[in-house]
Amino acid sequence: MVISIESTLIGAAVAVTLLAVVVLYRVVRGPTVQDRIIAVNVLGTSTVVIIAFVAAALDKPFFLDIAIVYALLNFLLSIAAAKLTIDRGEVL
């Protein structure tokens, strides 16, 4: 039985998606604001990885452009959330 590279990449994307669903627990439950921010950042990074896997599996290189833009937005969100927590005095 031969497994193609496309099915392997799609399988990896599904695995990362399942792990991202597990991280949603940390976004909802916390316990601190910093835990939630890190969990949202992990979800964003997982999304970028999923998009990259799908781009490689489907041979659609323009999906990588979308992944790069999403990674930049994820980074800016992390910076903004960190600044907000510092300004509110919620840093432990």
N, C-alpha and C positions, 0 to 999 in steps of 0.2 A: 504494500500500500504506500503510495507516494503522496506526501502532503505538500501542497504548493505553498510558495512564499506568501501569496495573497491571503490564503486562509489562515496562515500562521499570524500574519499581521492583524487580520480582523479578530482573531482569537485573543491576541495581546490587547487590542483595543477594548474588547469585551471584559477582559480581566481587570484592566485599569478602571473601567467604568464601575465594575462591582466593588473595587476597593474605594473608589470615590464615594459610592453610596454609604460605605462604612464610615467614612470621614464625616458625612452629614450628621452623624450622631454627635460629634464633637462640636459642630457648628450650633446645634440646637441646645445641647446640654451644658456647654461651657467647660468648666465652672467659672473661668474668668474671661474678661474681655480679650485679653491677649491670646488665650486658647482659641477663642472664636476667630480672631483675626488670622492666626496661623492656619487654622482649618480652612478658612475661605481661600487663603493663598494656596494651600495644597490642592483645593478643588480647581482653582484656576490653572495651576501647573498641570494637573491631571488632564484638564480639558485641552491644553496645548499638546500634550503627548498623544491624546486620542486623535486629535485632528491630524497630527503628523503621521500616525499609523495609518489612518484612513487615506491620507494623501498618497502614501507609498503603496498601499494595497490597490487602490483604484487607478494609480498612475495619473494623478491630477496634481501637478506641481503648484497650481495656483492656490490650492488649499494651504500650502506652506506659507504663502503670503498672509492668509487669514490667521494662521497660527502665530506668526510673528507679531501681527498687530494685536492679537489677543494677549500675547505675553507682555507686550508693552503696557497695555491697559491694566493687566494684572499687577505689574510692578507699580504703576502709578496709584492704583487702589491701595496697595500695601503702604506706600509712603503717606498717602492721605489719611489712612486709618491710624497709622502710628502717630502722626502729628495731632490728630484729633484726640487720641487717648492721652497724649502728653499734655495738651492744652486743658483737658478736663481734669487732669490730676488723677487718672485711673491707673497710672503705672505703679506696679508694686515694687 
